[in-house]
Amino acid sequence: MARITIKDVAARAGVSYQTVSKVLNHQGNVSPETEARIWEAVQESGYRPNVSARNLRTQSSNLIGYAWQRSLDDSPRPILDQFLYDAISTAEQHGYHLLTFLVDLKDAAGVPIYKELYDRRQVEGFILADTNHNDPRIAYLMEQDIPFASFGRANDDWDFCWVDIDGRHGLRIVVDHLIEQGHRQIGLLTWPEGSEAGAYREEGFVDSLRNAGLEVRPDWILRGTNTVQFGAEGMQHFRARPYDERPTAVACVSDVIAIGALNDANAAGLRVGQDIAITGYDDIPMAQYLTPSLTTVRQPIVAVGQRVVDLLLQQIREEPITEKGILLKPELIIRESS
């Protein structure tokens, strides 16, 4: 099959090839309607820019760096996997590719690899994920004035480009739903202290209980790794308490944890959704196929991947930053488990 050219895209979009070139290279004034039509033609035709030729002209690599890390506890991370897929897809639509590299994100001594890759022009900027409050990567990249954008927030005093999902709102709507179902004794299975995402979700949990005038019991907030095993152990801990001293509903900060809680409750003969309610967070594909199907929170991960890349490319191209901090809302998906 003949290689799709810029002229093929122009013919499909009904414009000149010069106009297509302007859009692909982000040069000149093109109306939003025409630009949208051109990108649609790019998508439909399967056109891919000749990156090598462009790099020779511009001395750019058209590569974006992403540090790949293995979770310390080997726990599954389906949301980060989905984010990476959507970030790659968006980058490739703009003629960029992701360069992944390994680094120990718990060791600040490994952070200078970012500057090394950038100074050697091997990458033009970085995408970050799995951030924490005083993330050494963010502090370093800000200090070195290297373009980057992150999936996740960090220190509120830091001024940088990020996209995140409002986890506080996510747990708030979960607990509000449980309260509407008549529950007054609600437990939480969450991550260890120090998790930025976990802290926001716990705040939402506490907000909702306090707004309803319900007691926040520290002994009903259990912390552990993002594993099925922790979910099962957490549920066992709650079940071991006297009947009137155990939660009637358990909110989990991830679907992975919720699966463990659900498995243990089922094995103990509890009717989940009747004897006890269990909720997750993430709406991973298998959540709807569990027994019973899992009430959970769906995150707009596709939008996160797209907007993180957009923020980074604005910096790389030295364009005005439209919005540095973008907080997206998740939605509650109600199923049988609550």
C-alpha positions in Angstrom: 0.0 0.0 0.0 1.3 3.4 -1.0 2.4 5.7 1.9 -0.3 8.3 2.8 1.1 11.8 2.1 0.2 15.3 3.3 -1.5 15.9 -0.1 -3.8 12.9 0.5 -4.8 14.5 3.8 -5.4 17.8 2.1 -7.6 16.2 -0.5 -9.7 14.4 2.1 -10.1 17.6 4.2 -10.8 19.8 1.1 -7.9 22.3 1.8 -4.5 23.0 0.3 -1.5 21.0 1.4 0.1 24.2 2.7 -2.9 24.6 5.1 -2.4 21.0 6.3 1.3 21.7 6.9 0.5 24.8 9.0 -1.8 22.8 11.2 0.6 19.9 11.6 3.4 22.2 12.5 1.2 24.6 14.5 2.1 27.6 12.4 -0.1 30.4 11.1 -3.8 31.2 11.6 -6.2 28.5 10.7 -9.8 28.5 11.7 -10.9 26.0 14.4 -13.4 24.5 12.1 -10.7 23.9 9.4 -8.2 22.6 11.9 -10.8 20.1 13.3 -11.5 18.9 9.8 -7.8 18.4 9.1 -7.2 16.5 12.3 -10.2 14.3 11.4 -8.7 13.6 8.0 -5.4 12.8 9.6 -7.1 10.3 11.9 -9.2 8.7 9.1 -6.4 8.4 6.6 -3.9 7.0 9.1 -1.3 9.7 8.1 1.9 9.8 10.1 4.3 12.8 9.8 7.8 12.1 8.6 9.4 12.7 12.0 13.0 12.1 10.9 12.8 14.7 8.2 11.2 17.2 10.6 13.9 16.5 13.2 16.7 17.3 10.8 15.1 20.7 10.0 14.2 21.7 13.5 16.9 19.9 15.6 14.1 18.5 17.7 13.7 14.9 18.8 9.9 14.8 18.9 10.2 12.5 21.9 8.5 12.9 25.3 10.1 11.2 28.3 8.1 9.1 30.7 9.8 7.4 33.7 8.5 3.8 34.0 8.5 2.5 37.6 7.5 -0.9 39.0 5.2 -0.7 42.0 7.0 -1.6 45.2 4.4 -4.2 46.1 3.7 -5.5 42.5 0.1 -4.3 42.8 -1.8 -3.8 39.5 -2.2 -0.3 38.3 -4.9 -0.4 35.6 -5.6 3.4 35.7 -1.9 4.3 35.1 -1.8 1.8 32.2 -4.9 3.4 30.7 -3.4 6.9 31.2 -0.2 5.9 29.5 -2.1 4.5 26.5 -4.2 7.7 26.1 -1.1 9.9 26.5 0.7 7.9 23.8 -2.3 8.1 21.4 -2.6 11.9 21.8 1.2 12.5 21.4 1.3 10.4 18.2 -1.6 12.5 16.8 0.7 15.5 17.1 3.8 13.7 15.7 5.4 12.9 19.0 6.3 9.5 20.6 7.0 8.5 24.2 10.5 7.5 25.3 10.2 5.4 28.5 13.1 5.0 30.9 13.6 3.4 34.3 14.3 5.4 37.4 13.9 4.8 41.1 11.4 7.5 42.0 11.9 6.9 45.7 15.5 8.0 45.4 16.1 11.7 44.7 19.7 10.8 43.5 18.1 9.3 40.3 16.3 12.5 39.4 19.2 14.2 37.4 18.6 11.6 34.6 15.8 14.0 33.5 18.3 16.8 32.9 20.7 14.4 31.2 18.0 13.3 28.7 16.9 16.9 28.1 20.3 18.4 27.7 21.3 15.7 25.2 18.1 16.6 23.2 16.9 13.0 23.5 13.6 14.3 24.7 11.8 17.7 24.6 9.9 17.4 27.8 8.4 15.0 30.3 5.1 13.5 31.5 4.9 12.6 35.1 2.4 10.3 36.9 2.1 8.8 40.4 3.1 12.1 42.1 3.4 12.7 45.8 3.3 15.9 48.0 7.0 16.9 47.9 7.8 15.0 44.7 11.6 15.4 44.0 11.0 15.1 40.2 8.7 18.1 40.2 11.0 20.2 42.4 13.9 19.4 40.2 12.2 20.0 36.8 10.9 23.4 38.1 14.4 24.4 39.3 16.0 23.4 35.9 13.2 25.0 33.9 12.5 21.9 31.9 9.1 21.5 30.2 6.8 18.9 32.0 3.2 18.2 32.9 1.9 15.7 35.4 -1.1 13.5 36.0 -1.5 14.4 39.7 -1.0 17.3 42.0 1.8 17.9 44.5 2.8 20.7 46.9 0.1 23.5 46.7 2.9 26.1 46.9 4.4 24.9 43.6 3.4 26.5 40.3 3.4 23.9 37.5 1.2 22.3 34.9 -0.9 19.4 36.1 -4.1 17.5 35.4 -5.9 15.6 38.1 -9.2 14.0 39.0 -11.1 15.3 42.0 -10.7 12.3 44.3 -12.2 14.3 47.2 -15.4 14.7 45.2 -15.2 11.1 44.2 -15.3 9.7 47.7 -17.8 12.3 48.7 -20.4 11.1 46.2 -19.7 7.5 47.2 -20.4 8.1 50.8 -23.4 10.4 50.1 -24.8 7.5 48.1 -24.2 5.0 51.0 -25.9 7.4 53.4 -28.9 7.7 51.1 -29.1 3.9 51.2 -29.5 4.1 54.9 -26.0 3.4 56.1 -24.7 5.2 59.2 -21.7 3.0 60.0 -19.2 3.3 57.1 -15.6 2.1 57.0 -12.8 3.0 54.6 -10.0 0.8 53.1 -7.4 3.2 51.8 -3.7 3.5 51.0 -0.8 4.3 53.4 -0.3 7.8 54.6 1.9 9.8 52.1 -0.3 8.9 49.1 -1.4 12.2 47.5 -4.4 10.6 45.8 -5.3 8.6 48.9 -5.3 11.8 51.1 -7.7 13.6 48.8 -10.1 10.6 48.7 -9.9 10.3 52.5 -10.8 14.0 52.8 -13.9 13.4 50.7 -14.9 10.4 52.9 -14.5 12.5 56.1 -16.3 15.5 54.5 -19.4 13.5 53.7 -19.7 11.9 57.1 -19.3 15.2 58.9 -21.8 16.9 56.6 -24.3 14.2 57.6 -23.5 14.6 61.3 -22.0 11.1 61.5 -19.0 10.1 63.5 -15.6 9.6 61.9 -14.1 6.6 63.6 -10.3 6.2 63.1 -10.6 2.5 63.9 -12.8 2.1 60.8 -10.2 3.6 58.5 -7.7 0.9 57.6 -4.5 1.4 55.4 -2.7 -0.9 53.2 -1.3 -1.6 49.7 -3.3 -1.5 46.5 -3.8 -5.3 46.5 -6.7 -7.8 46.5 -5.0 -9.3 49.6 -5.3 -6.0 51.6 -9.0 -5.8 50.6 -9.6 -9.3 51.9 -7.7 -8.7 55.1 -9.5 -5.4 55.7 -12.9 -7.0 55.4 -11.7 -9.8 57.7 -10.7 -7.2 60.3 -14.2 -5.6 60.1 -16.0 -8.9 60.3 -14.0 -9.9 63.4 -15.6 -7.1 65.4 -18.8 -7.5 67.4 -21.8 -7.2 65.2 -22.9 -3.8 66.5 -19.3 -2.5 66.2 -18.7 -3.3 62.6 -19.4 -1.1 59.5 -22.5 -1.9 57.4 -20.8 -0.4 54.4 -17.2 -0.3 53.3 -15.8 2.2 50.8 -12.5 1.3 49.0 -10.1 3.7 47.3 -9.6 1.3 44.4 -11.5 -1.5 42.6 -8.5 -3.8 43.2 -9.0 -3.4 47.0 -12.7 -3.7 46.6 -12.3 -7.0 44.8 -10.5 -8.5 47.8 -13.2 -7.1 50.2 -15.9 -8.5 48.0 -14.3 -12.0 47.7 -14.0 -12.2 51.5 -17.5 -11.1 52.2 -18.9 -13.6 49.6 -16.8 -16.4 51.1 -18.1 -15.6 54.6 -21.7 -16.0 53.4 -22.6 -12.3 53.5 -25.0 -11.0 50.9 -23.2 -8.0 49.4 -25.6 -5.3 48.6 -27.9 -6.5 51.4 -26.0 -7.5 54.5 -23.2 -5.2 53.7 -22.4 -2.6 51.0 -19.0 -2.5 49.2 -17.9 0.2 46.8 -14.8 0.6 44.7 -13.0 3.4 42.7 -11.8 3.4 39.1 -14.4 1.4 37.3 -11.9 -1.1 35.8 -13.4 -3.3 33.0 -14.1 -6.3 35.3 -16.0 -4.3 37.9 -19.3 -4.8 36.0 -18.8 -8.5 35.8 -18.1 -9.2 39.5 -20.7 -11.0 41.7 -22.4 -8.8 42.6 -21.4 -6.1 40.1 -19.4 -3.4 41.8 -20.6 0.2 42.6 -17.6 2.3 41.8 -16.3 5.7 40.6 -15.5 6.2 36.9 -12.5 8.5 36.1 -12.2 10.5 32.9 -8.7 9.0 32.1 -9.0 9.6 28.4 -9.4 13.3 29.0 -6.5 13.3 31.5 -4.1 11.7 29.0 -5.1 14.2 26.3 -4.9 17.3 28.4 -1.6 16.4 30.0 0.0 16.0 26.6 -1.6 19.3 25.4 -0.2 21.2 28.4 3.3 19.8 27.7 3.2 20.6 24.0 2.1 24.2 24.8 5.3 24.5 26.8 7.5 22.8 24.2 6.1 25.1 21.5 6.4 28.1 23.8 2.7 28.8 23.4 0.6 30.6 26.0 -0.5 28.1 28.7 -4.3 28.0 28.6 -4.7 26.6 32.2 -2.0 25.3 34.5 -4.1 23.3 36.9 -7.0 21.2 35.5 -9.2 19.3 38.0 -11.7 17.0 36.4 -14.8 15.4 38.0 -15.4 11.7 38.3 -18.8 10.1 38.2 -20.6 7.5 40.4 -21.5 4.2 38.8 -24.2 2.5 40.9 -24.4 -1.3 40.6 -25.5 -4.2 42.8 -22.9 -4.1 45.5 -24.5 -1.2 47.3 
